[in-house]
Amino acid sequence: MTTESGAPGAERELPRPQPVGVTPPDGLLLALTTIGSRQEAESTARTLLEERLVACANLLPGCRSLYLWQGALEEADETLVLFKTTRNRYRAFEERLRALHPYELPEIVAVSPDAVLPAYAAWVIGETRRRLAR
């Protein structure tokens, strides 16, 4: 508790600052999906990289998924893919990933990190900017 001395022997609590609810105009997002085979995951990642919708993709094969699908417990060996993209590119990224994804209902989850190395965020933002047509 933060206090301030007023009259002798009296302490009062100082008001707490309120967080500012402002979303930056652009910033890094970490998006993930699972894809059935490593080859499909790599092909999808390459396309998203070539189209500059992501700056980086990490393929983590060997993911064992257990999930409920249409009332049944299913199991699958999948490749987990972590993508680094930006807020500004997310809609286009999601739309393109849905078009490329082999699943009827793909897992596409994006999270905004609480902290990121500023130089890394700047790199992701720079690499995902659309190139001007010449």
MARPA-215460 format. One record per residue (C-alpha): residue in three letters; x, y, z negated. Coordinates in nm, 2 decimals, always signed. Layout:
BEGIN
+-----+--------+--------+--------+
|   r |     c1 |     c2 |     c3 |
+-----+--------+--------+--------+
| ALA |      X |      Y |      Z |
...
+-----+--------+--------+--------+
end
This chain:
BEGIN
+-----+--------+--------+--------+
|   r |     c1 |     c2 |     c3 |
+-----+--------+--------+--------+
| MET |  +0.00 |  +0.00 |  +0.00 |
| THR |  +0.13 |  +0.35 |  +0.09 |
| THR |  +0.07 |  +0.60 |  -0.18 |
| GLU |  +0.13 |  +0.97 |  -0.23 |
| SER |  +0.19 |  +1.14 |  -0.56 |
| GLY |  -0.06 |  +1.41 |  -0.63 |
| ALA |  -0.12 |  +1.53 |  -0.98 |
| PRO |  +0.11 |  +1.39 |  -1.25 |
| GLY |  +0.03 |  +1.02 |  -1.31 |
| ALA |  -0.22 |  +1.01 |  -1.02 |
| GLU |  -0.16 |  +0.82 |  -0.70 |
| ARG |  -0.38 |  +0.80 |  -0.40 |
| GLU |  -0.37 |  +0.58 |  -0.09 |
| LEU |  -0.27 |  +0.74 |  +0.23 |
| PRO |  -0.49 |  +0.68 |  +0.54 |
| ARG |  -0.36 |  +0.40 |  +0.76 |
| PRO |  -0.28 |  +0.48 |  +1.12 |
| GLN |  -0.52 |  +0.32 |  +1.37 |
| PRO |  -0.37 |  +0.13 |  +1.67 |
| VAL |  -0.41 |  +0.29 |  +2.00 |
| GLY |  -0.63 |  +0.08 |  +2.23 |
| VAL |  -0.46 |  +0.17 |  +2.56 |
| THR |  -0.37 |  -0.09 |  +2.82 |
| PRO |  -0.06 |  +0.01 |  +3.01 |
| PRO |  -0.11 |  +0.06 |  +3.39 |
| ASP |  +0.10 |  -0.25 |  +3.46 |
| GLY |  +0.28 |  -0.51 |  +3.26 |
| LEU |  +0.39 |  -0.87 |  +3.25 |
| LEU |  +0.14 |  -1.15 |  +3.23 |
| LEU |  +0.23 |  -1.52 |  +3.17 |
| ALA |  -0.01 |  -1.74 |  +3.36 |
| LEU |  -0.03 |  -2.12 |  +3.35 |
| THR |  -0.19 |  -2.40 |  +3.54 |
| THR |  -0.15 |  -2.78 |  +3.57 |
| ILE |  -0.12 |  -2.96 |  +3.90 |
| GLY |  -0.13 |  -3.33 |  +3.96 |
| SER |  +0.21 |  -3.38 |  +4.14 |
| ARG |  +0.54 |  -3.21 |  +4.13 |
| GLN |  +0.54 |  -3.17 |  +4.51 |
| GLU |  +0.20 |  -2.99 |  +4.51 |
| ALA |  +0.32 |  -2.77 |  +4.22 |
| GLU |  +0.64 |  -2.68 |  +4.40 |
| SER |  +0.46 |  -2.60 |  +4.73 |
| THR |  +0.20 |  -2.38 |  +4.54 |
| ALA |  +0.48 |  -2.20 |  +4.35 |
| ARG |  +0.68 |  -2.14 |  +4.67 |
| THR |  +0.37 |  -1.99 |  +4.85 |
| LEU |  +0.29 |  -1.76 |  +4.55 |
| LEU |  +0.66 |  -1.65 |  +4.54 |
| GLU |  +0.68 |  -1.59 |  +4.92 |
| GLU |  +0.36 |  -1.38 |  +4.90 |
| ARG |  +0.51 |  -1.18 |  +4.61 |
| LEU |  +0.22 |  -1.27 |  +4.38 |
| VAL |  +0.46 |  -1.40 |  +4.12 |
| ALA |  +0.82 |  -1.32 |  +4.04 |
| CYS |  +0.90 |  -1.66 |  +3.89 |
| ALA |  +0.75 |  -2.01 |  +3.85 |
| ASN |  +0.87 |  -2.27 |  +3.60 |
| LEU |  +0.77 |  -2.63 |  +3.68 |
| LEU |  +0.75 |  -2.86 |  +3.39 |
| PRO |  +0.68 |  -3.21 |  +3.51 |
| GLY |  +0.59 |  -3.49 |  +3.27 |
| CYS |  +0.29 |  -3.32 |  +3.11 |
| ARG |  +0.04 |  -3.58 |  +2.99 |
| SER |  -0.31 |  -3.43 |  +2.98 |
| LEU |  -0.61 |  -3.57 |  +2.79 |
| TYR |  -0.94 |  -3.39 |  +2.86 |
| LEU |  -1.31 |  -3.43 |  +2.89 |
| TRP |  -1.45 |  -3.41 |  +3.24 |
| GLN |  -1.81 |  -3.47 |  +3.33 |
| GLY |  -1.88 |  -3.64 |  +3.00 |
| ALA |  -1.58 |  -3.88 |  +3.02 |
| LEU |  -1.24 |  -3.88 |  +2.85 |
| GLU |  -0.98 |  -3.85 |  +3.12 |
| GLU |  -0.60 |  -3.88 |  +3.13 |
| ALA |  -0.35 |  -3.76 |  +3.38 |
| ASP |  +0.02 |  -3.70 |  +3.44 |
| GLU |  +0.06 |  -3.35 |  +3.56 |
| THR |  +0.31 |  -3.07 |  +3.62 |
| LEU |  +0.26 |  -2.77 |  +3.40 |
| VAL |  +0.35 |  -2.45 |  +3.59 |
| LEU |  +0.43 |  -2.12 |  +3.42 |
| PHE |  +0.40 |  -1.81 |  +3.64 |
| LYS |  +0.53 |  -1.46 |  +3.57 |
| THR |  +0.31 |  -1.20 |  +3.73 |
| THR |  +0.17 |  -0.85 |  +3.65 |
| ARG |  -0.17 |  -0.70 |  +3.56 |
| ASN |  -0.18 |  -0.53 |  +3.89 |
| ARG |  -0.12 |  -0.85 |  +4.09 |
| TYR |  -0.33 |  -1.08 |  +3.87 |
| ARG |  -0.66 |  -1.07 |  +4.07 |
| ALA |  -0.48 |  -1.15 |  +4.40 |
| PHE |  -0.27 |  -1.41 |  +4.22 |
| GLU |  -0.58 |  -1.59 |  +4.07 |
| GLU |  -0.77 |  -1.58 |  +4.40 |
| ARG |  -0.48 |  -1.72 |  +4.59 |
| LEU |  -0.40 |  -1.99 |  +4.33 |
| ARG |  -0.76 |  -2.10 |  +4.33 |
| ALA |  -0.75 |  -2.13 |  +4.71 |
| LEU |  -0.42 |  -2.33 |  +4.70 |
| HIS |  -0.51 |  -2.55 |  +4.39 |
| PRO |  -0.61 |  -2.91 |  +4.46 |
| TYR |  -0.85 |  -2.93 |  +4.16 |
| GLU |  -1.22 |  -2.86 |  +4.17 |
| LEU |  -1.19 |  -2.66 |  +3.85 |
| PRO |  -0.83 |  -2.55 |  +3.80 |
| GLU |  -0.69 |  -2.45 |  +3.47 |
| ILE |  -0.58 |  -2.09 |  +3.51 |
| VAL |  -0.50 |  -1.91 |  +3.19 |
| ALA |  -0.31 |  -1.58 |  +3.16 |
| VAL |  -0.18 |  -1.42 |  +2.84 |
| SER |  -0.02 |  -1.09 |  +2.78 |
| PRO |  +0.29 |  -1.11 |  +2.57 |
| ASP |  +0.31 |  -0.90 |  +2.25 |
| ALA |  +0.68 |  -0.83 |  +2.33 |
| VAL |  +0.90 |  -0.87 |  +2.63 |
| LEU |  +1.25 |  -0.76 |  +2.72 |
| PRO |  +1.19 |  -0.43 |  +2.90 |
| ALA |  +1.45 |  -0.51 |  +3.18 |
| TYR |  +1.28 |  -0.85 |  +3.24 |
| ALA |  +0.93 |  -0.69 |  +3.26 |
| ALA |  +1.07 |  -0.43 |  +3.51 |
| TRP |  +1.22 |  -0.71 |  +3.72 |
| VAL |  +0.89 |  -0.89 |  +3.73 |
| ILE |  +0.70 |  -0.57 |  +3.82 |
| GLY |  +0.96 |  -0.49 |  +4.09 |
| GLU |  +0.96 |  -0.84 |  +4.25 |
| THR |  +0.58 |  -0.85 |  +4.27 |
| ARG |  +0.53 |  -0.52 |  +4.44 |
| ARG |  +0.39 |  -0.55 |  +4.79 |
| ARG |  +0.65 |  -0.48 |  +5.06 |
| LEU |  +0.57 |  -0.20 |  +5.31 |
| ALA |  +0.50 |  -0.32 |  +5.66 |
| ARG |  +0.77 |  -0.19 |  +5.90 |
+-----+--------+--------+--------+
end
